[in-house]
Amino acid sequence: MKNLIVVLAALLLVVLPLASACGGNGEEAVVPAGEARQHYNKGVEYGQQGRFDDAIAEYSKAIELDPSLAEAYSNRGDAYRALGEIQRAIADYAEAIRLNPQDAGAYASRALAYTALGKDREAEDDFEKAVELGVEADLLRALVEELKALR
């Protein structure tokens, strides 16, 4: 399980810059101005430092201030996933997708989370949607296969 958590944390550094940094459609994600943005940005900073509990707290504050901030849900899901809290991560990815159905990063991240839980059918559905929205298929497939090998 420890290896799985390490791999999931490493995936944050690989997949997310490719997909979550964008709104899922190749455009830069737009975060509302004001206090919600400040908390969101602080969460990003903490996540990059590996301070996932602090990142979760900041993303949660951003969400409280702006519940429509899909990117905060997606990033909070990444932080939960890095801590091995896969079910909570999946719930946040689902909310990010509900708010922004074009978020390729949320689909890719949820595919990886489902894979970690052995929910391969659900993972494949999200994998296909992430690729359709622009995530590199070969890279995502390699990550999925690596996670399957660790189960």
C-alpha atoms as a printed R data frame, in Angstrom:
    type eleno elety resid chain resno       x      y       z
1   ATOM     1    CA   MET     A     1   0.000  0.000   0.000
2   ATOM     2    CA   LYS     A     2   2.874  2.384   0.772
3   ATOM     3    CA   ASN     A     3   4.240  1.886  -2.765
4   ATOM     4    CA   LEU     A     4   0.808  2.635  -4.173
5   ATOM     5    CA   ILE     A     5   0.594  5.896  -2.232
6   ATOM     6    CA   VAL     A     6   4.087  6.888  -3.389
7   ATOM     7    CA   VAL     A     7   3.149  6.204  -7.008
8   ATOM     8    CA   LEU     A     8  -0.106  8.128  -6.653
9   ATOM     9    CA   ALA     A     9   1.752 11.098  -5.196
10  ATOM    10    CA   ALA     A    10   4.267 10.946  -8.042
11  ATOM    11    CA   LEU     A    11   1.404 10.948 -10.524
12  ATOM    12    CA   LEU     A    12   0.387 14.341  -9.214
13  ATOM    13    CA   LEU     A    13   3.601 15.680 -10.662
14  ATOM    14    CA   VAL     A    14   3.125 13.984 -14.042
15  ATOM    15    CA   VAL     A    15  -0.536 13.998 -15.032
16  ATOM    16    CA   LEU     A    16  -1.744 17.165 -13.424
17  ATOM    17    CA   PRO     A    17   0.599 19.591 -15.159
18  ATOM    18    CA   LEU     A    18  -0.577 18.034 -18.419
19  ATOM    19    CA   ALA     A    19  -4.288 18.217 -17.777
20  ATOM    20    CA   SER     A    20  -5.442 19.938 -14.611
21  ATOM    21    CA   ALA     A    21  -3.468 23.087 -15.243
22  ATOM    22    CA   CYS     A    22  -5.894 23.607 -18.070
23  ATOM    23    CA   GLY     A    23  -9.619 23.837 -17.831
24  ATOM    24    CA   GLY     A    24  -9.724 20.529 -19.673
25  ATOM    25    CA   ASN     A    25 -10.167 22.115 -23.081
26  ATOM    26    CA   GLY     A    26  -6.671 23.461 -23.669
27  ATOM    27    CA   GLU     A    27  -7.402 26.834 -22.130
28  ATOM    28    CA   GLU     A    28  -5.825 28.038 -18.943
29  ATOM    29    CA   ALA     A    29  -8.011 27.477 -15.890
30  ATOM    30    CA   VAL     A    30  -9.662 30.641 -14.650
31  ATOM    31    CA   VAL     A    31  -9.904 31.046 -10.902
32  ATOM    32    CA   PRO     A    32 -12.224 33.760  -9.608
33  ATOM    33    CA   ALA     A    33 -10.614 36.808  -8.075
34  ATOM    34    CA   GLY     A    34 -10.757 37.572  -4.415
35  ATOM    35    CA   GLU     A    35 -10.443 35.543  -1.275
36  ATOM    36    CA   ALA     A    36 -11.394 32.211  -2.884
37  ATOM    37    CA   ARG     A    37  -8.547 32.677  -5.356
38  ATOM    38    CA   GLN     A    38  -6.094 33.439  -2.575
39  ATOM    39    CA   HIS     A    39  -6.984 30.195  -0.780
40  ATOM    40    CA   TYR     A    40  -6.894 28.246  -4.040
41  ATOM    41    CA   ASN     A    41  -3.441 29.598  -4.890
42  ATOM    42    CA   LYS     A    42  -2.170 28.838  -1.384
43  ATOM    43    CA   GLY     A    43  -3.484 25.283  -1.801
44  ATOM    44    CA   VAL     A    44  -1.548 24.948  -5.053
45  ATOM    45    CA   GLU     A    45   1.587 26.168  -3.306
46  ATOM    46    CA   TYR     A    46   1.160 23.710  -0.423
47  ATOM    47    CA   GLY     A    47   0.445 20.861  -2.828
48  ATOM    48    CA   GLN     A    48   3.639 21.571  -4.746
49  ATOM    49    CA   GLN     A    49   5.526 21.433  -1.446
50  ATOM    50    CA   GLY     A    50   3.980 18.072  -0.546
51  ATOM    51    CA   ARG     A    51   2.029 19.635   2.329
52  ATOM    52    CA   PHE     A    52  -1.180 17.859   1.387
53  ATOM    53    CA   ASP     A    53  -3.084 18.387   4.652
54  ATOM    54    CA   ASP     A    54  -2.451 22.126   4.390
55  ATOM    55    CA   ALA     A    55  -3.425 22.067   0.711
56  ATOM    56    CA   ILE     A    56  -6.702 20.336   1.573
57  ATOM    57    CA   ALA     A    57  -7.466 22.986   4.182
58  ATOM    58    CA   GLU     A    58  -6.852 25.810   1.705
59  ATOM    59    CA   TYR     A    59  -8.856 24.183  -1.099
60  ATOM    60    CA   SER     A    60 -11.693 23.597   1.366
61  ATOM    61    CA   LYS     A    61 -11.682 27.302   2.279
62  ATOM    62    CA   ALA     A    62 -11.744 28.218  -1.412
63  ATOM    63    CA   ILE     A    63 -14.681 25.847  -1.985
64  ATOM    64    CA   GLU     A    64 -16.545 27.273   0.992
65  ATOM    65    CA   LEU     A    65 -16.175 30.752  -0.499
66  ATOM    66    CA   ASP     A    66 -16.929 29.641  -4.066
67  ATOM    67    CA   PRO     A    67 -18.646 26.238  -4.354
68  ATOM    68    CA   SER     A    68 -18.548 26.491  -8.154
69  ATOM    69    CA   LEU     A    69 -14.734 26.401  -8.245
70  ATOM    70    CA   ALA     A    70 -14.258 23.076 -10.040
71  ATOM    71    CA   GLU     A    71 -10.470 23.300 -10.035
72  ATOM    72    CA   ALA     A    72 -10.399 23.479  -6.240
73  ATOM    73    CA   TYR     A    73 -12.362 20.218  -6.034
74  ATOM    74    CA   SER     A    74 -10.037 18.555  -8.516
75  ATOM    75    CA   ASN     A    75  -6.900 19.711  -6.747
76  ATOM    76    CA   ARG     A    76  -8.291 18.796  -3.342
77  ATOM    77    CA   GLY     A    77  -8.992 15.358  -4.795
78  ATOM    78    CA   ASP     A    78  -5.341 15.133  -5.833
79  ATOM    79    CA   ALA     A    79  -4.259 15.979  -2.305
80  ATOM    80    CA   TYR     A    80  -6.603 13.361  -0.850
81  ATOM    81    CA   ARG     A    81  -5.286 10.827  -3.355
82  ATOM    82    CA   ALA     A    82  -1.703 11.639  -2.369
83  ATOM    83    CA   LEU     A    83  -2.648 10.880   1.250
84  ATOM    84    CA   GLY     A    84  -4.244  7.584   0.256
85  ATOM    85    CA   GLU     A    85  -7.802  8.815   0.874
86  ATOM    86    CA   ILE     A    86  -9.007  7.458  -2.441
87  ATOM    87    CA   GLN     A    87 -12.777  7.518  -1.785
88  ATOM    88    CA   ARG     A    88 -12.629 11.183  -0.788
89  ATOM    89    CA   ALA     A    89 -10.544 11.905  -3.875
90  ATOM    90    CA   ILE     A    90 -13.111 10.212  -6.110
91  ATOM    91    CA   ALA     A    91 -15.909 12.273  -4.547
92  ATOM    92    CA   ASP     A    92 -14.011 15.497  -5.249
93  ATOM    93    CA   TYR     A    93 -13.203 14.464  -8.829
94  ATOM    94    CA   ALA     A    94 -16.890 13.678  -9.370
95  ATOM    95    CA   GLU     A    95 -17.855 17.144  -8.168
96  ATOM    96    CA   ALA     A    96 -15.180 18.769 -10.343
97  ATOM    97    CA   ILE     A    97 -16.538 16.865 -13.345
98  ATOM    98    CA   ARG     A    98 -20.126 17.821 -12.489
99  ATOM    99    CA   LEU     A    99 -19.087 21.483 -12.394
100 ATOM   100    CA   ASN     A   100 -16.833 21.273 -15.463
101 ATOM   101    CA   PRO     A   101 -17.524 18.253 -17.679
102 ATOM   102    CA   GLN     A   102 -14.637 19.279 -19.959
103 ATOM   103    CA   ASP     A   103 -11.961 18.929 -17.236
104 ATOM   104    CA   ALA     A   104  -9.672 16.257 -18.710
105 ATOM   105    CA   GLY     A   105  -7.471 16.288 -15.618
106 ATOM   106    CA   ALA     A   106 -10.343 15.365 -13.318
107 ATOM   107    CA   TYR     A   107 -11.257 12.408 -15.533
108 ATOM   108    CA   ALA     A   108  -7.617 11.262 -15.699
109 ATOM   109    CA   SER     A   109  -7.170 11.606 -11.956
110 ATOM   110    CA   ARG     A   110 -10.389  9.758 -11.223
111 ATOM   111    CA   ALA     A   111  -9.325  6.981 -13.629
112 ATOM   112    CA   LEU     A   112  -6.134  6.557 -11.607
113 ATOM   113    CA   ALA     A   113  -8.057  6.583  -8.328
114 ATOM   114    CA   TYR     A   114 -10.492  3.957  -9.599
115 ATOM   115    CA   THR     A   115  -7.562  1.863 -10.781
116 ATOM   116    CA   ALA     A   116  -6.012  2.014  -7.325
117 ATOM   117    CA   LEU     A   117  -9.272  0.606  -5.919
118 ATOM   118    CA   GLY     A   118  -9.448 -2.154  -8.534
119 ATOM   119    CA   LYS     A   119 -12.510 -0.595 -10.194
120 ATOM   120    CA   ASP     A   120 -11.196 -1.180 -13.685
121 ATOM   121    CA   ARG     A   121 -14.487 -0.707 -15.563
122 ATOM   122    CA   GLU     A   122 -15.019  2.732 -14.038
123 ATOM   123    CA   ALA     A   123 -11.356  3.568 -14.603
124 ATOM   124    CA   GLU     A   124 -11.618  2.638 -18.281
125 ATOM   125    CA   ASP     A   125 -14.661  4.879 -18.762
126 ATOM   126    CA   ASP     A   126 -12.804  7.839 -17.252
127 ATOM   127    CA   PHE     A   127  -9.630  6.933 -19.159
128 ATOM   128    CA   GLU     A   128 -11.512  7.106 -22.457
129 ATOM   129    CA   LYS     A   129 -13.111 10.439 -21.564
130 ATOM   130    CA   ALA     A   130  -9.769 11.926 -20.462
131 ATOM   131    CA   VAL     A   131  -8.158 10.901 -23.739
132 ATOM   132    CA   GLU     A   132 -11.119 12.260 -25.695
133 ATOM   133    CA   LEU     A   133 -10.573 15.588 -23.915
134 ATOM   134    CA   GLY     A   134  -6.846 15.692 -24.674
135 ATOM   135    CA   VAL     A   135  -4.840 13.682 -22.136
136 ATOM   136    CA   GLU     A   136  -1.979 11.753 -23.746
137 ATOM   137    CA   ALA     A   137  -3.293  8.184 -24.077
138 ATOM   138    CA   ASP     A   138   0.073  6.391 -23.930
139 ATOM   139    CA   LEU     A   139   1.164  8.201 -20.779
140 ATOM   140    CA   LEU     A   140  -2.125  7.652 -18.986
141 ATOM   141    CA   ARG     A   141  -2.249  3.988 -20.050
142 ATOM   142    CA   ALA     A   142   1.298  3.456 -18.706
143 ATOM   143    CA   LEU     A   143   0.318  4.992 -15.371
144 ATOM   144    CA   VAL     A   144  -2.823  2.850 -15.160
145 ATOM   145    CA   GLU     A   145  -0.830 -0.306 -15.904
146 ATOM   146    CA   GLU     A   146   1.785  0.609 -13.309
147 ATOM   147    CA   LEU     A   147  -0.929  1.046 -10.688
148 ATOM   148    CA   LYS     A   148  -2.509 -2.282 -11.625
149 ATOM   149    CA   ALA     A   149   0.855 -3.975 -11.137
150 ATOM   150    CA   LEU     A   150   1.101 -2.547  -7.601
151 ATOM   151    CA   ARG     A   151  -2.307 -3.851  -6.508
